[in-house]
Structures are given as C-alpha cells and as structure tokens.
Amino acid sequence: MPVSPSSSAQAAREALAVRLGHLMRDAGINGRELSRRCGWDKAKTSRILGAKAAPSDADIRAWCTACNAEEQAADLVATARAVESMYMEWRRQHRAGMRRAQEDVFTRNAAARTCRAYVSNVIPGFFQTADYAEALMRSITDFQGTPDDITEAVAARLARSRFLYEGDHRFVVLIEEWVLRTRIGTTATMAGQLQHLLTVMPLPSVSLGIIPLGCPRTVWPLEAFYLYDDRHTVVETLTAGINVRQPRELADYAKAFTGLAQMAVHGDAARTLIRAAVAALE
C-alpha cells in the first residue's frame, strides 16, 4: 500500500527541487551566491532545494535569472503549478463555494470510461440524492467556513448521475457497510438515500459491492479513493484531495481495490444489507 496519499506530490516537489539544483550547479554557483543574487535569505534557498518549501512563480523566475537560464523559467513555472495541483486543499478549492469543485469532478467523470470507487465515509456523489447531498455539503461548508453556494453545488453534483444512464460509462463501487448506517441529514433523508441505492443497483453501468461489518479484513479500511481508467486516482482526506498519477502508486491503489472487492458482497446479499440499514432507521 502507499505510505502516504500525498507521496506523489512530494516526489514531484523533490523532482522540481533537483532541477533547480542542477540549474544552480550548471551556473557554477552555490546556494549562498544564488541567495545573494535573488535577494533573499539563504535559508529560503535551502528550503526550496530540500523540497520543504514550494517556490512561487516569482521565485522560479528569479532563480532562473540568477542562473542565467531565463529560457527555462516558463517550463519550470508550469511544472511547479502541476505539482501544486496534485495536492489541493479543500478550503482552497472551496474558497468561492463548492460549485466549481463539483464541476471539475463532473469533467473527470465525463472523460473516464470506468470509475472504480472505494468509499469508507459517505455515499459517493454520483449515487447521492439531493437531500443527502445538501445535508452533507452543509456540514462540510460549516466545518470549513467557506462560502455557502450549496444550492448550486448540489445541482452540479447531481449532474454527475447522468453518466449512470448515458454514454459508455461504468461505475464499480465498493462501500463499507457502516456508511449505510451513518446518518447524514434526517432519518427521512437517509432512508431516501438508501432506497435510491436499491434503485441504481440494477443499472447496467453500475456494480455495487458492500464490505460487511465484521468480515475478516485482508485490506484495512482506507481513505476514500476514486480510480479513473487506471490513469488517475483521487484520494480524499479530511483536508485535501490528492491527485495520484505515479504508475507505482496507481498500481498500489488498483491492488487495494482488488483486495477490498474480494471482501465485498454483491447482488441480493448487498441488497439485504441495505434493507437492514433502512429497517434500522425505523
């Protein structure tokens, strides 16, 4: 399993730091001289070279100028921005509300033929009802203290459900049973959400597995993650969404998904667990 869902981002930061270090050495200068030319403290240079601080666009341009390598600035700035996009804090993504982030996920779903999702905390967005999505987004907005555009964000999230019914899309989903029994919103909201799961299960585009409580674990519970066509994985933590594209880590998440799937029940057995969760609400 991956040591950390942010390791891809850290590896990319380190690779950028190595490139900056090469520029400095190619220019025949050391960190002290580079710092003098850039007009900042040598500790800043040390942090950048150690991948402990992310350089800004202006920092990279100053670095390239100090190394007489201005022609490389544009490429390095683009690389740094790509690194930044690998680790996106929710508060930053939601700084103007949640709608824009939901539209970005819509774009990912539209581009992917197969989405494999493991969810250990909530029902995945493309299966959510309006009431469930609203209750969940309200709690997230309150926690993060970000602007309230919940009505628009819910509409953007629900738009993803169209891919269950149209196009050549496939959703292979694994849910921990405790997600079925974790109440989001009112009892009626949760009951409606569980009934909706029963409605989408027969769709040709959907494969839904549920990992029962108490089953012997061969793979421990993990953060929720979404694999898009084996090319891109998004891992969801409390504070950020992690974009993973490193082949080794993609393989680890695919391996984890296979192990989790082997513990899951499907079909009538899964329906029984959902109906039991509904009955527990009464």
NORNOR-V838655 format. One record per helix or strand of 2 or more residues. SS is the DSSP state (hx for helix, st for strand). FROM is the first residue (numbers start at 1). LEN is the number of residues. If there is no record, write none. Layout:
ss=SS from=FROM len=LEN
ss=SS from=FROM len=LEN
//
This chain:
ss=hx from=7 len=20
ss=hx from=31 len=8
ss=hx from=42 len=8
ss=hx from=57 len=10
ss=hx from=70 len=17
ss=st from=87 len=3
ss=hx from=90 len=4
ss=hx from=99 len=13
ss=st from=114 len=6
ss=hx from=125 len=3
ss=hx from=130 len=15
ss=hx from=150 len=15
ss=st from=170 len=7
ss=hx from=177 len=4
ss=hx from=187 len=15
ss=st from=206 len=6
ss=st from=224 len=5
ss=st from=232 len=5
ss=st from=240 len=5
ss=hx from=247 len=17
ss=st from=264 len=2
ss=hx from=267 len=15
//
